């Protein structure tokens, strides 16, 4: 009986889960997918095949012979390219010797006794029989080709040779992309189809389908993606791939000669690799959440009674299921934050449920955090204005879950904004002085380098913050103003504000807010929180002399003045202490936070 060391999922299993959410085969969970988006689509297909081959070749070679013979049945996931290995029946004596000599001449390394097998490839209605060896590799240039010795071609003919490790990789790639294609929405397929032609040609001059309905829809999507379509020419080639555009069932991918230039693969490969990378990032995030460095989402054991009381009675419970307040949270300032939160709810609909925590996040080097797998929103007690940034993450996650994924921002709807954001921010950061600390961090290898800021969910949240500043909303300490987004470190480089970008994000976030509201309106109404008010116990009536009554009144007035003086005097002291913690007591940004809801 095996001893169980841990019940936690490994990183590999988390990648498999993320792949499943995106409709990607779990067979690719340990494959290092190509990252170079500058490559052509055909080269990306070839690169992916090479990566898959590197992984599965070792697995295949380690198997006993009987398992090698049934290997293709184990990896079959979608019936677009089916492969069968069977025993080789030797040709007649002269032909067998000729074939063996030919086969040995195509091997990468010499094999004295090649274990020859027959290989049957079926792609749609096409079928081809070829030959390979189980204990050797056939040269890349000989794979899926018919070969012979020229002088003996008339006598023995040619032979179709196949390299099994390469065929394994091609089969996995073809079936994985086909499965991914089938799981996409029809509108996504149409956009990817048009995107392929826009990339291959130009938005100025583009081939279009011949049939009117197909042509009309094709051109409409192209214009939506920014194509000018000054010159168009009807193309029978584009028309011939209507079945892909209309998402008809896939019958085959590639041909018996190969898959590199198959139209399905060329249309889908970029999105397939993009979603694969997103899935890997998702798994990495979930894995990191479990680490010791991410325990901020756990409730502290020793919480002051005063904090516990407010945790059970506050306006944030109108949206969240649980609220945690660090012992260092100033409850008076928290009350101010509550008022801001009530006003914020009148402006936007927030995703309900989950947990909200206000804590020290200094060692995490963040102003807030959102943990999607446990629906936890964390806010640094020094940076209340980061609340809306994290709330945008919550919206992104809520809409992602609606379609069975983790992040809505990883979908095709947001891709145009991602591209526009990257272009603008890359230019803006490169304009910063080389000595600028943010630029150094951007080009470095820390957690908060360029890759962090270019993560789709981060682009979503920052673009959401930009959009909020355009709505002419009343000032609120739970989201940042345009001026506050221009941090001294990066000088606003990561927040584009040009008119073209604002016009691009406006309809997107209007639709996001509409969708979130629809989801929340469809939920059962949350029970309204009962506001608890402490009533002072009535003082017992006592008989007192007129003189004593006058003295008591005078004394009470003096006490009130004393209390008032004390409260006013103590406030700057508290502010100073918090400002010192912030590390920048004289900056306008910190002063503004103190005024509204620094807690």
Protein Blocks (a to p, Z undefined) as FASTA:
>chain_A
ZZdfbfcdcfklmmmmmmmmnopafklmmpccdfblkbcfklmmmmmmmmmmmmmmmmmm
mpcfklmmmmmmmmpcbdfbccdddddddddfklmmmmmmmmmmmpfbdcfbacdddddd
dehjbccdddddfkbccdfklgopacddfklmmmnopaddddfklmmmmmmmmmmmmmmm
mmpcfklmmmmmmmmmmmmmcfkbccddfblklmmmmmmmmmmnopaolaccddfklmmm
mmmmnopacfbgcjfkbjklgmklmmmmmmmmmmmmmmmmmmmmmmmmmpmklmmmpccf
bdcfklmmmmmocfklmmmmbdcddfklcfklmmmmmmmmmmmmmmpccdeedjdddddf
klnopabdcdfklopacddfklmmlmmmmmmmmmmmmmmmmnopablklpmklmmmmmmm
mmmmmmmmmmpcfklmklmmmmmmbfklmklmmpmklmmmmmmmmmmmmnopacdfkbcc
fklmmcfklnomlmccbfklmmmmmmmmmmmmmmmmmmmmmpccdddddddddddddddd
ddddfklmmmmmmmmmmmmmmmmmmmmmmmmmmmmmmmmmnopakbmklmmmmmmmgZZ
